[in-house]
Amino acid sequence: MGSRRDFLKTGGLAIAGLSLLNKNPLRVGLGAPLTGGTGDYVSKRPPIAKRKFVSESVDEEIVKVKKGIANRELAVKFGMIDGKPDTFIITGDINAMWLRDSSAQVWPYLPLIGEDARLKELIAGVINRQVKCILLDPYANAFNYGPTGSEWDKDLTVMKPGIHERKWEIDSLCYPIRLAHGYWKITGDVSCFGADWRDAMKLIVKTSKQQQRRDGPGPYKFQRVTAWQSDTVAGGGYGNPVKPNGLIVSIFRPSDDATIFPFLVPSNFFAVASLRQLSEMFGEIAGDKQFAGECSSMADEVYEALQHYAISSHQTFGNMFSYEVDGFGNRLFMDDANAPSLLSLPYLDCVPAGDQIYQNTRMFLFSGDNPYFFKGSAGEGIGSPHTGIDKIWPIGIIMRALTSDNDTEIAACLSTLVKASAGTGFMHESFDENDPKKFTRSWFAWANTLFGELIIKLYNEKPYLLS
């Protein structure tokens, strides 16, 4: 399995899920009915004249790859793209921009930006807007287009104008680093990385150090008046107790659910990878060797803590990664489909796919010992406490395929994904293990983007699985 860096240079883009804010958000599909699969599938992509953003490079790639897909239903799903001429990127059916989702939604387009100036400018705009968001509040996970107010304004935390939601999640600060690093590696363009970007990146490191909690809980706390347990935070808003050990506290998971044990292992692995990327960028772009060294040292510290605290002995699978720990010896064995997840560690360049601890963990993830692995007549896959039991997340199925080199396993994932859309032409947040028509979120852009990335990866590396 090739490295993500090689993939960035040689192929891979998502032709799905880009959602740019304007007054009338669009869902953009392919524009003409296609038959095949289990029925007739009508594309939801508007004609060019009605699109809010047009990229010739993206259109050409869609045409090229679709010719290699024998299953027409699969081809329709691959062609989904949602575009508007603004780099404030909404998550889909929620009119707000998540730092995580916005990064993931444009990530697979990076290989095209060397040949498409407009697409390059669009993604540069995403980086710039993320900088503004981080400088507004590094603890927030989602932002509005402006100071328009939020349904969460009454949360018991510091809600500044412009914030949509203020849930502290480590990965919300890692994804913008990943996007900036990928953009820089492909284009060599450093115009995005001026004083504001440098200030935002230093604020990321400062915030991460605060949440190592060596000097107390830090300035962040959060509570919400709700009947949904995982939507508020224990410990008076600071989370359950931790024993400081070098790991970084994440009060929420990438699912936006509260952690049980606040040292979230996949997110700490992601932080290590991001800090090392940041060190490289500050050393080579900014010439700031001191801060580059600070990032590198912190990455080493977190990595060493992961080796000591994140690996646990499971009674069936031996040494494997825990999902959450607290430094006191308590640990949680599970996984959540949202990335960073334990499953996604190779995809995010955190752990080699062949690592034995990862392979042991992977066997656990797809077993009945994982409380959030579900299997029914509609398929099997990892879910999330966010949607409850018996709900499988397409993101988890896609990630299983992205991190596999086994043709049989990948083909099974593709088959399930075709069924999972329930004839809508979209990947959803989750679907019932026995009935894909019982799904959550009709428009979940992250899942559509990741699906497009998978199809391009297979087109480049295993085209026979599509034909």
N, C-alpha and C positions, 0 to 999 in steps of 0.2 A: 504494500500500500504506500503510495507516494506521500511525501510530506506536504503539509498545507502550503509551504512556501513554493514548492514546485507547482502545485495546483494553481496558485495565484498567477504564476508566470505563464503557464501553458494552456490554461483552459478554465472552464467553470464560470458560469454566471447564472443568476436566477432570472427567469423570465416570469416572475410571479410576485405579486403582493406589494408593489411600490405604491404608496398612497400619499400623495402630496396635497396639503391642505389648500382648499379654496372654498368659496361659498357653497359649492355643490359637489361634494366628494363623489368621485366616480369609482365604480368597479369596472375594470377594463379587461375584456377577454379577447377572443379571437375574431369575432365578426361574421362567421358563416357556420351553418350547421354541418356537423360531421357525423357520419353514421358508423356504427361498429360497436364493439364491446357488448354491453347488455342492452343497448337502446340507442335512440337518436339523441345526440348531445349538441345543443346550440351554444355556440361561443358567446361570451358576454363582453367581448372586446369591441368598443365603438369604432367606426371608421375613422381614418386619420384626421379628417376635418373636425371631428368632435372630440379628439383627445386633447388633454391639457398639457401633455409633454410627449414629444416624439423623438425617438432615437433611432436613426437608421441602422446603427450597429446592432441594437437590440432586435429590431425587426428582422434583419438579415440572419441573426443567430436563431431566431425562432423558426424561420423557414427552413434553414439548414438542418436543425435538429429534428424538426417534425418529420422530415423525409425519412429519418432513420427509425421512427417509432411505428411499429406495425399496429398496435392497439390504438384505434382512433380515440377511444375514450381517454386513454392515457395522454394522447397528444393534446386533447382539449384542455385537460388540467394543466399540462405543462405550459400552455400559452397564456395563462392568466398574468396580467400586469395592470396595476392601478397607478395612473400617473396624473399629476397636477404640477403646474409650474412654480412650485415653491419648495424650499428645502426644509420646511417644517413638516415632518412626516408623521401622520397620524397612524395609530396602530391598527386601524380598520374600522370596526363599528363603534369605537370609542374615540371621540374627537379630541384626542390629546396625544402628545408625543412622549413616549417612553425612551429613555436613553438606550436601554438594551434593545428594544424592538427596532428603533430607527437605525441603529447600527447594523443589526442583522438583516433588515429589509433591503439595504443597499449593498451589503458586503459582496454578494456574488456578481454584482455588476462591475466590480473593480477591473477584471481583466480586459474590459472593453474601453476603458477610459483613455488609454493611450491613442486610440483611433477616433475618439468621439469627444470633441471639445465641450459640447453642451452637457454631455453626461458627466464629464470630468468636473465641470463647473457646478453641476447639481450636487455631486457628492462632496465637493469642497464646501459648498454651502451647508451641508449637513454637519460637517466637522465644526464650522464656525458657529452654527446655532447651538450645538452641544456645548461648546465652550461657554456661551452666554448662560446656558442652563446651569452648568456646574458652578460658575461664578455666582449665580443667584443663590444656589443652595446645594452643596455637594451631598447632602443627606436625602434630597428628594429623588424620587424615581421617575416621576412623570410631570410634564409641564403643559401649560396652555399656550396658545398662540400669542396671547397678551394677558393683561390683568383683567380677565373676564369673569373671575370667580370660579368656584369649583363646588361640586356636590359634597366634597370632603372638607369644606372650609371650617366645619365645627369639630374636626378632629382635635384631640388634646395634644397638640404639638405646635410648633411655630410655623404657621402657614403664611408665607409671604405672597403678595400679589404676583400672579404668573405661575404659581405652583398648582398643578392638578392634584398630586398626591405626594405625601412625604413619608415614604417607607424606605428605611435604610437597608439597601441591598448592595453588597460588595460589587456584584457583577455590573451594576449600573455605572460604576466608574471604570470598570475593566473594558467593557465593550467599546467606548469611545477611543480608548488607547489602541485597541486592536484595529479599529477602522482607520485611525490616523496613521498607524504604522504600515498597514497594508497599502494605503493610498500613497504614502511616501516611497515605499519600496518599488511600486509599479511606475510611478510618474517621475520621481526625483524632485517633484515640486515642493518647495518649502514655504510657499506664500501663505499657507494657512497657519504656520507655526511661529507667529509673532509673539509680542509681549503678552497679549491676552491668553493665548494658548499656553504659554509657559506658566503664567500665573495659575491657570486652571489646573494644569498638571501638578504643580507644587501643592495646590490645595487638595488634590486627590491623595497625595502622599501624606500630607498633614492629617487629613481625615482618617486615613487608614491607620496611622500611628495612634491617633486618639482612641480608635476602636480596638487596639491591642489591649487597652485598659490597664496598663501598668500603673497609671496614676489616677485610678478611679473610673467611673462609668463614662465620663465625657459629657459633652453638652446635649447629646441627642436623647430624647425620650418620645414615646408615641403611645397613645391609647385612642380607642374609638368606641363609642357607645354603639354596641351591636350585639345581636344574638348569635353571630357567627364567630365561634371561638378563635379561629386562626386569623381573624381580621383585626384583632387587638393584641396587646402585648402584656405578658405577665410581669411581675416584679415592679409594679408601679410605673410601667412604661419603659423600663430598662432591660427587660428580658430576664430569663432565669439566670442564676449566678454562674459565673465562670471563674476558673483559676487561671490567671494570666500565664501564658507560656510561649508567647511569640505569635500565636495565631490571631487572626482578625475576627472580631465579632461581626456577624451579619444578623440583624434583628429579623429580617425577612428573607425569604427564599426568592428565586427568580419567578416563582409562581405568584408572588405577592402575598404568600401566606407566612405567618410568623413561624420562626424556628422554635424547636423545642429545646435543643441544646445549641447555644448561639454560635459555636464555632462550626460553621457550615463548610464541610470539607471540600466539595467541588469548587466552591467560590474562592476558597483559599488557594487551591491549585491554580485557578484562573488568575488570581492576584499575582502569584509568582511569575507566571508567563508575561503578564502585563507589565510588571515592574521591570523585568528584564528588557522588554521592548522599549520601555520609557528610558531606561538607562542608555540603550543604544542611540535613541533619537537625541537625547540631550548631549551625549558625547559627540555625535557627528554633526548635528544640525545647529545646536545652540553653543557648542564648544564649552559647555558647563560641566567640566570634569568632576567638580565637587558634588553637584546634585546627581550626576550620573552614578557616581560611587555610592551615594546615599540610597538610590533606588536599588542598585545591585546588592548592597549589604542587607537591605530589608528583604529582598527576594530570597537571599540565602537564609536569613533568619526564619522566615515563614516556611520555607521548604524543609529546613531541619526540624521544625516543630511538627510538620506534617508527617515526616518519617517516624517521629517518636510517638505521636498521639493519634494519627489518623488510621494507622494499620492495626487491625484487631483480628483475633482468632475467632472464626465462626465455627460452630460445632459441626457443620456439614461441609463447608467450603474452604476451611483452613484460613490462612492469612488473607485478608481482603480489606478494602477501604470501607470505613464507616461513612455514613451520610452526614451525621452530626456528632460532635463530641463537646465536652464542657471543661476538660482539663482536670476534672476530679476522678476520671475513670469511667464515667457514664458515656454510653454511645448508643446511636440509633442505626439499626440496619434496615435500610429501605432505599428507594430512589424515587425521584420525581421526574417526569418527562421533560420539564422545562430545563433548558441549558443555561448555565452550567449544571450538569448532572454528572453522576458517576459514569454513566454510559458515554457522555460526550467528551470525556477527558482527552482521548486522542485527537478528536476533531478540533479541539481548542489548543492543541500543541502543548498539553500539560503533562501527558504520560504517553510513552510509546504504546502502540496497539498490542505489541507482542509482550509487554511487561507481564510477568507471571502474576503479580498481585492484581493487576487490572483484569487479566483473564479469569482469575478466580472470582473476582467481583462480578464480571460479566455473566458467569454461570449462575451466580446467585440472582442477578437481576431478572433473568428469564426463567425463574423457578417459582414454585409455590411458596418458597420461603420469603420472597419479597412481597410484603403485604399490599403493594400497589402494582403488582403484575396481574393482569386480568386476561382471561381466555374464554371465548364464547363462540357461538356459531358465526359471528361476523368477523372474527379474527382474534388476534392476541397482541398484547403490548402493554407498555408501562403507562400508568395513569398518574393521578395527582390528587392529594387531599383537597385541592382547590375545587374539584368537581365531584368528589365523593367516590364511593366504591362502584365497580363495574363499568367505569367510564375509561375508555382507552384514548390516549392522545396521539393523533397523527404525527406530531413533532417527535414523539418517542419512537414511532415506527420508522420515520425518515432517518432519525439519528442512528437507529440500529443498522440500517442499510449503509449509511455513510461511514460507519466505523467497522464494517465487515468486509472481508475479502472472499467470503463464501458465496458462490453463485446461487446455491439452493436457498440460502437464507435471504439473500437480496431479492431473488425472484418472489419468494413468499411475501416479503414486505411490499413489493410492488402490487401484487395481487390484492393484498389487504387494503392498500391505499386507494386502489380503484373503487373497491366496494365502499370504503369509508366516506366518500364524498356524497353518497346516497343520491347520485344523479344530478347534483347541484353544480358540478364543475368546480367546486372549491374544496380545499382542505379546511376542516373546522377545528375548533379548540379541542373537542372531545366527542366521542360517540359511544353509544351503548354497545357493550360487548356482543349482544345478540340482535341488535337492530340499529344499523347506521343512520336510519331516519330520525332517531332520537339523539340529536346532536346539540352541542352548545356553541354559540357564537357563529352566526352565518357568515361573518366576514372577519377572519383572523389573519391579517396580512403576513405575520411572521411565518406561520405554517405554510402558506402558499409560496413564499420566497424560498424557504428551505427545501420544499419539494422541487422547485425549479433547479436549485443547486444540485440536488441529487440526480435529476435527469441529465443535466449537462455533464456531471462527473461520469455517469455511466456511458453516455454517448462518447466521451473521450477515452474511457478506460475499458469498458465492457459493453460495446455497442450491440453485441449479440443478445444481451439480455433484453434489449428493447425491440429487437426485430424477430 
